[in-house]
Amino acid sequence: MIQVHVRRDHRGRIRHFSVRGHADFAQHGQDLLCAAISSLVQNGVNAPEALLGVRLPAISKDGLIESDVPELSGDLDDKVQLLLESMIYGIRSWAEEFPKHLRVIDKFPNKGGGDT
């Protein structure tokens, strides 16, 4: 199962995310669910730098990618958040279709986490 953890600040902004595991939906190299999630996450990490000049520090190794999201000033933070929310939206859409293979845990301060 792929597990996506999202940690937000008190304003609901994404400050950290991690994606770990494998979907085990199909054989290695043929798993379209794994490929879809990998594509969304890579885009979520790379788009802020390519489009806004904001590099998200990311750790990537087999079965894991995670990033801390810096707090930026004003409009730039809003734009990075929009890109990341788009990534999470895409992942949630897949999670609704494949709940046995993909889980999203979204944590807000003092509110625990919500599963999708």
C-alpha positions as CSV (number, residue, x, y, z in Angstrom):
1,M,0.0,0.0,0.0
2,I,1.1,3.6,-0.7
3,Q,0.7,5.9,2.3
4,V,0.7,9.6,1.8
5,H,1.2,11.7,4.9
6,V,0.5,15.5,4.7
7,R,1.2,17.8,7.7
8,R,-0.3,21.2,7.7
9,D,0.3,24.3,9.8
10,H,-2.3,26.2,11.8
11,R,-3.5,27.9,8.7
12,G,-4.0,24.7,6.8
13,R,-1.0,25.1,4.6
14,I,1.0,22.1,3.6
15,R,4.4,22.1,5.5
16,H,5.5,18.5,5.0
17,F,4.5,15.5,2.9
18,S,5.8,12.0,2.5
19,V,4.9,9.2,0.2
20,R,6.0,5.7,1.0
21,G,5.4,2.2,-0.1
22,H,4.2,0.5,-3.2
23,A,0.7,0.1,-4.5
24,D,1.1,-3.7,-5.2
25,F,-1.7,-3.2,-7.7
26,A,0.2,-5.0,-10.5
27,Q,3.7,-6.5,-11.1
28,H,6.7,-4.2,-10.7
29,G,7.2,-2.2,-13.9
30,Q,3.5,-2.6,-14.9
31,D,1.8,-0.9,-11.9
32,L,-0.1,2.0,-13.4
33,L,-1.3,3.2,-10.0
34,C,2.3,3.4,-8.8
35,A,3.3,5.2,-12.0
36,A,0.4,7.7,-11.6
37,I,1.2,8.6,-8.0
38,S,4.9,8.8,-8.8
39,S,4.1,11.2,-11.6
40,L,1.9,13.4,-9.4
41,V,4.5,13.5,-6.6
42,Q,7.4,14.3,-8.9
43,N,5.4,17.1,-10.4
44,G,4.5,18.4,-7.0
45,V,8.2,18.5,-6.1
46,N,9.5,19.8,-9.4
47,A,6.8,22.3,-10.5
48,P,7.5,24.9,-7.7
49,E,11.2,25.1,-8.9
50,A,10.4,25.1,-12.6
51,L,7.6,27.6,-12.5
52,L,8.4,29.8,-9.4
53,G,12.1,29.3,-8.7
54,V,11.3,27.7,-5.3
55,R,13.2,24.5,-4.6
56,L,11.5,22.1,-2.3
57,P,14.1,20.1,-0.4
58,A,13.3,16.4,-1.1
59,I,14.6,13.1,0.0
60,S,14.0,10.3,-2.5
61,K,14.9,6.6,-2.3
62,D,13.3,3.4,-3.2
63,G,9.7,3.5,-1.9
64,L,10.0,6.9,-0.3
65,I,9.9,10.6,-1.2
66,E,9.4,13.3,1.4
67,S,9.7,17.1,1.5
68,D,9.6,19.9,4.0
69,V,7.8,22.9,2.5
70,P,9.3,26.2,3.5
71,E,7.1,29.0,4.7
72,L,7.5,31.8,2.0
73,S,6.3,35.3,1.9
74,G,2.9,36.4,0.5
75,D,2.0,35.5,-3.0
76,L,4.8,33.1,-3.5
77,D,3.6,30.9,-0.6
78,D,0.1,31.0,-2.1
79,K,1.4,29.8,-5.5
80,V,3.5,27.0,-4.0
81,Q,0.5,25.9,-1.9
82,L,-1.8,25.8,-5.0
83,L,0.7,23.5,-6.8
84,L,0.9,21.2,-3.7
85,E,-2.9,21.2,-3.2
86,S,-3.2,20.2,-6.9
87,M,-0.8,17.3,-6.2
88,I,-2.8,16.2,-3.1
89,Y,-6.1,16.5,-5.0
90,G,-4.8,14.2,-7.7
91,I,-3.6,11.7,-5.2
92,R,-6.9,11.8,-3.3
93,S,-8.8,11.1,-6.6
94,W,-6.8,7.9,-7.1
95,A,-7.2,7.0,-3.4
96,E,-11.0,7.1,-3.8
97,E,-10.8,4.6,-6.7
98,F,-8.2,2.3,-5.1
99,P,-8.6,2.5,-1.3
100,K,-7.0,-0.9,-0.8
101,H,-3.8,0.3,-2.4
102,L,-3.5,4.0,-1.5
103,R,-4.2,5.9,1.7
104,V,-3.9,9.7,2.4
105,I,-3.4,10.9,5.9
106,D,-3.8,14.6,6.2
107,K,-2.9,16.1,9.6
108,F,-3.9,19.5,10.9
109,P,-2.5,20.8,14.2
110,N,-4.5,19.7,17.2
111,K,-7.1,18.0,15.0
112,G,-5.4,14.7,14.4
113,G,-5.5,13.3,10.9
114,G,-8.1,12.5,8.4
115,D,-7.9,9.4,6.2
116,T,-8.9,9.2,2.6
